Amino acid sequence: PKASGVIPPAFAPAVATANTVWLQGPGLAAKGEAEIEAAARQVAIENSFSVHEAVKLVAPNLAHIDFPHAEASSQFIKVTKGSLKVGGQSFNVRFPQGVKQEKALPEPADPADDLDQTETLLVRNIYDATESQVFAAFSQVAPRVKGVKCPKNFSGQPRGIAFVYFHEAFEAAAAMRHFRAQGVKIAGRTVGVDFAPPQSMEEEIARDQQKQKADEAIQQSHMQALSGVNGDMWASYLAMFGGGGNSVKEEGGDAPSAKRPRSGDWGGGGDWYGGAG
């Protein structure tokens, strides 16, 4: 028979976890991982949850879509209603066989990150990169980017930093984690990414209120987990991580710190670049 010239895809062995979703159906391999990845990413962006971390074709009719946590995989199953269109063809979406689906418990936050977690990221060493370039870079790792601002100095020159705004602090945290892990560059340069300190008294008060609500939600989730059938397992898990999110208010914690830099410290100027999210 005459050769078609099409190189068949290589199928890599993969282990399914609680964060994995199966995509099944005849002709799936012909679509390719890139097309599957694009379809799955669009679902996450349109429904505002975490984008998957990897797509792997493991058989001619089966692909693994791996998410950063079990909650995201559950959301993907829910919004797709068991079917995903890839290149105009529908494929079945389901949880892997033989993998126990547990109710997701929030991961213990890194104490160093949680201390200054905000909805805004500060990006350093961008030199003369534009706001649209910064926005495009973060759109690769985050389903929703609220906007970008690159401050300028008094002479109108770029200060070499950018503020990237998100709707929620957890979205900023996830974007920073994926940005660092994937080594994303802006205008071909490696940049530094950290949480930006609140830029006004109002922002700091809002951040403290949001953190209090988040702590209360985590504590409620812990209570539900501990009262369930796997209570002993979750008790060990929480003990290992020192409470997994319980917060202790500092003395005088209701008063915002006077030492945090304000918007004037970063320099004014720069236009707002906002996304559709």
Order of alpha helices (4+ residues) and beta strands (2+ residues): beta-alpha-beta-beta-alpha-beta-beta-alpha-beta-alpha-beta-beta-alpha-beta-alpha-alpha-alpha-beta
